[in-house]
């Protein structure tokens, strides 16, 4: 009996050990599926607090939760970001929708499709030399303004607003388009121009320095635009639908966090992305964008906002053909992750 009892104990121990090993294996498998398994290279047009929801998704680990090992690369210009996507150096691009419109209009076969919109307003501001709570756009007549690159979205949106206000960009003022995108704030601080068009952190930096003051938001004046969106080549999306869905889901989590938290909380989350900028400044910038309804609560790029963008491009003379919304935009993934 004793021997038999020992045998039973031995069998029980072996069964217990086997069950523990099986449980450990299942746990390991489950953990593995939650770990980043698929490398994705994302090329962003610029590294800016303007894109806060994306950095929230990165810093809160939402991409990792969706099985994505994300590598973020800054392209420093929509043309460079588009080149990276087309060449395959980047899997997904983050840039203005105009880049995909240009590429399609030029006859690209494996064209780039927008699948998730991030910002819904322009992110730049009109900065004057003196504070002015009663600013009127007619004050720009016969002045010198440091603008953006000819053909670039910031400049086209600025000129669109001027025309909406009854101001002729070519005749009623002088727009300097010769200064590099990142150098206008320094040029303005150095004495050039009566006004300047600035993204953040340039606008806030000028205010802190006492060299300039925000008097108007181009984002508010231009209305809702698909200013920046995530896109990928048609062939990449066809081969990786589950990955695009997972990527979009991670972004949606970032959008939801941003819509439900205060600017101070958002700033604290994204601070690691902007180590050279103090938290107070980040919070000021986030608040400015937050207050003007810069970020959508979902990622759906609507037909109305797309057509407003193509209308601005046509009005600027850089687009002379119709580019169908149905070709360059899919809302499938943005809608699916809301369910």
KALIN-V955555 format. One record per residue. N is the residue number from 1. RES is the residue in one small letter. PSI is psi in radians with two decimals (none if undefined). D_LAST is the distance of its C-alpha to the last C-alpha in whole Angstrom. Layout:
((N;RES;PSI;D_LAST) (N;RES;PSI;D_LAST))
This chain:
((1;x;-0.71;62) (2;x;-0.73;62) (3;x;-0.74;61) (4;x;-0.70;59) (5;x;-0.70;57) (6;x;-0.66;56) (7;x;-0.72;55) (8;x;-0.71;52) (9;x;-0.71;52) (10;x;-0.75;51) (11;x;-0.74;49) (12;x;-0.75;47) (13;x;-0.74;47) (14;x;-0.73;46) (15;x;-0.74;43) (16;x;-0.78;42) (17;x;-0.71;42) (18;x;-0.73;40) (19;x;-0.69;37) (20;x;-0.73;37) (21;x;-0.72;37) (22;x;-0.76;34) (23;x;-0.73;32) (24;x;-0.66;33) (25;x;-0.76;32) (26;x;-0.76;29) (27;x;-0.75;28) (28;x;-0.72;29) (29;x;-0.78;27) (30;x;-0.71;24) (31;x;-0.68;25) (32;x;-0.68;25) (33;x;-0.39;22) (34;x;-0.26;21) (35;x;2.71;23) (36;x;2.17;23) (37;x;-0.40;24) (38;x;2.01;24) (39;x;2.35;26) (40;x;2.25;24) (41;x;2.11;27) (42;x;2.16;25) (43;x;2.03;28) (44;x;2.53;27) (45;x;-0.58;30) (46;x;2.83;31) (47;x;1.81;30) (48;x;2.55;30) (49;x;-0.35;28) (50;x;-0.48;27) (51;x;0.58;24) (52;x;-0.77;23) (53;x;-0.57;20) (54;x;-0.72;20) (55;x;-0.52;23) (56;x;-0.78;21) (57;x;-0.65;19) (58;x;-0.91;22) (59;x;-0.51;24) (60;x;0.03;21) (61;x;0.38;21) (62;x;-0.58;17) (63;x;-0.71;18) (64;x;-0.71;20) (65;x;-0.51;18) (66;x;0.23;16) (67;x;0.49;19) (68;x;2.22;21) (69;x;1.67;24) (70;x;2.31;24) (71;x;2.11;27) (72;x;2.21;28) (73;x;2.40;30) (74;x;2.18;32) (75;x;-0.41;33) (76;x;0.93;35) (77;x;2.43;34) (78;x;-0.59;32) (79;x;-0.69;34) (80;x;-0.66;35) (81;x;-0.76;31) (82;x;-0.71;31) (83;x;-0.71;34) (84;x;-0.69;32) (85;x;-0.82;29) (86;x;-0.67;31) (87;x;-0.27;34) (88;x;0.04;31) (89;x;-0.41;32) (90;x;2.52;29) (91;x;-0.68;26) (92;x;2.48;23) (93;x;2.60;25) (94;x;1.93;24) (95;x;-3.10;26) (96;x;2.57;27) (97;x;-0.34;25) (98;x;-0.50;29) (99;x;-0.74;30) (100;x;-0.56;28) (101;x;-0.79;29) (102;x;-0.83;33) (103;x;-0.75;32) (104;x;-0.76;31) (105;x;-0.47;34) (106;x;0.00;36) (107;x;0.32;36) (108;x;2.32;33) (109;x;-0.92;33) (110;x;1.22;30) (111;x;2.90;28) (112;x;2.29;26) (113;x;2.34;22) (114;x;2.22;20) (115;x;-0.13;16) (116;x;2.18;15) (117;x;2.39;17) (118;x;-1.07;19) (119;x;2.53;21) (120;x;0.11;22) (121;x;2.71;25) (122;x;2.60;29) (123;x;0.23;29) (124;x;2.87;33) (125;x;2.64;36) (126;x;2.15;39) (127;x;2.26;42) (128;x;2.99;45) (129;x;-0.38;48) (130;x;2.60;49) (131;x;2.52;46) (132;x;1.76;46) (133;x;-0.23;44) (134;x;0.64;45) (135;x;2.43;44) (136;x;2.44;44) (137;x;-0.42;43) (138;x;-0.27;47) (139;x;-0.26;48) (140;x;-0.25;47) (141;x;2.35;50) (142;x;0.59;53) (143;x;2.96;51) (144;x;2.19;50) (145;x;2.29;46) (146;x;1.90;45) (147;x;-2.70;42) (148;x;3.14;40) (149;x;2.38;41) (150;x;2.25;41) (151;x;-0.17;39) (152;x;2.66;36) (153;x;-0.77;33) (154;x;-0.75;34) (155;x;-0.73;38) (156;x;-0.67;36) (157;x;-0.72;34) (158;x;-0.83;37) (159;x;-0.59;39) (160;x;-0.77;37) (161;x;-0.77;37) (162;x;-0.80;41) (163;x;-0.66;41) (164;x;-0.46;39) (165;x;0.07;41) (166;x;0.39;44) (167;x;2.27;45) (168;x;1.98;46) (169;x;-0.47;45) (170;x;-0.40;48) (171;x;-0.56;51) (172;x;-0.21;50) (173;x;3.02;49) (174;x;2.05;50) (175;x;2.06;47) (176;x;1.96;47) (177;x;0.31;45) (178;x;-0.17;47) (179;x;2.38;46) (180;x;2.54;43) (181;x;-0.77;40) (182;x;0.06;40) (183;x;-0.03;44) (184;x;-0.66;44) (185;x;-0.74;44) (186;x;-0.70;47) (187;x;-0.73;48) (188;x;-0.76;48) (189;x;-0.53;49) (190;x;-0.01;52) (191;x;-0.05;53) (192;x;2.37;51) (193;x;2.70;50) (194;x;-0.50;50) (195;x;2.81;46) (196;x;2.61;43) (197;x;2.07;40) (198;x;2.38;38) (199;x;2.96;35) (200;x;2.56;34) (201;x;0.16;36) (202;x;-0.77;39) (203;x;-0.82;38) (204;x;-0.64;38) (205;x;-0.72;41) (206;x;-0.69;43) (207;x;-0.73;43) (208;x;-0.60;44) (209;x;-0.32;47) (210;x;0.30;48) (211;x;-0.16;48) (212;x;2.84;45) (213;x;2.31;43) (214;x;2.20;40) (215;x;-0.24;41) (216;x;2.66;38) (217;x;2.15;34) (218;x;-0.48;33) (219;x;-0.72;30) (220;x;-0.75;30) (221;x;-0.56;33) (222;x;-0.32;31) (223;x;-3.00;28) (224;x;2.10;24) (225;x;2.59;25) (226;x;1.25;22) (227;x;-0.72;25) (228;x;2.52;23) (229;x;2.83;21) (230;x;2.41;20) (231;x;2.82;21) (232;x;2.80;23) (233;x;2.59;25) (234;x;-0.77;24) (235;x;-0.66;26) (236;x;-0.72;24) (237;x;-0.65;21) (238;x;-0.57;22) (239;x;-0.40;23) (240;x;0.93;20) (241;x;-0.66;17) (242;x;-0.65;16) (243;x;-0.76;17) (244;x;-0.69;16) (245;x;-0.76;12) (246;x;-0.72;13) (247;x;-0.80;15) (248;x;-0.65;13) (249;x;-0.73;10) (250;x;-0.74;14) (251;x;-0.73;14) (252;x;-0.65;11) (253;x;-0.68;13) (254;x;-0.69;16) (255;x;-0.73;15) (256;x;-0.69;13) (257;x;-0.80;17) (258;x;-0.66;19) (259;x;-0.33;17) (260;x;0.01;18) (261;x;2.82;21) (262;x;2.78;25) (263;x;-0.66;27) (264;x;-0.71;29) (265;x;-0.70;26) (266;x;-0.78;25) (267;x;-0.72;28) (268;x;-0.64;29) (269;x;-0.76;26) (270;x;-0.05;27) (271;x;-0.68;31) (272;x;-0.37;31) (273;x;-0.26;30) (274;x;1.11;33) (275;x;-0.39;36) (276;x;0.03;38) (277;x;2.29;37) (278;x;2.72;38) (279;x;-0.65;35) (280;x;-0.76;36) (281;x;-0.74;36) (282;x;-0.76;32) (283;x;-0.71;32) (284;x;-0.77;34) (285;x;-0.77;32) (286;x;-0.73;28) (287;x;-0.73;29) (288;x;-0.77;31) (289;x;-0.65;27) (290;x;-0.79;25) (291;x;-0.46;27) (292;x;0.24;27) (293;x;0.84;23) (294;x;-0.65;23) (295;x;2.40;20) (296;x;2.87;17) (297;x;-0.28;14) (298;x;-3.09;11) (299;x;0.25;13) (300;x;2.14;13) (301;x;1.90;17) (302;x;2.75;18) (303;x;-0.66;21) (304;x;-0.79;23) (305;x;-0.62;23) (306;x;-0.76;24) (307;x;-0.51;27) (308;x;-0.71;28) (309;x;-0.84;28) (310;x;-0.56;30) (311;x;-0.69;32) (312;x;-0.70;33) (313;x;-0.74;34) (314;x;-0.73;36) (315;x;-0.55;38) (316;x;-0.14;39) (317;x;0.26;40) (318;x;-0.04;38) (319;x;2.19;36) (320;x;0.30;38) (321;x;2.77;36) (322;x;2.32;33) (323;x;1.87;30) (324;x;2.32;27) (325;x;-0.73;23) (326;x;-0.41;22) (327;x;-0.70;24) (328;x;0.00;23) (329;x;2.33;20) (330;x;2.33;16) (331;x;0.09;13) (332;x;-0.85;11) (333;x;-0.69;10) (334;x;-0.62;10) (335;x;-0.67;7) (336;x;-0.68;6) (337;x;-0.13;5) (338;x;-0.25;4) (339;x;none;0))
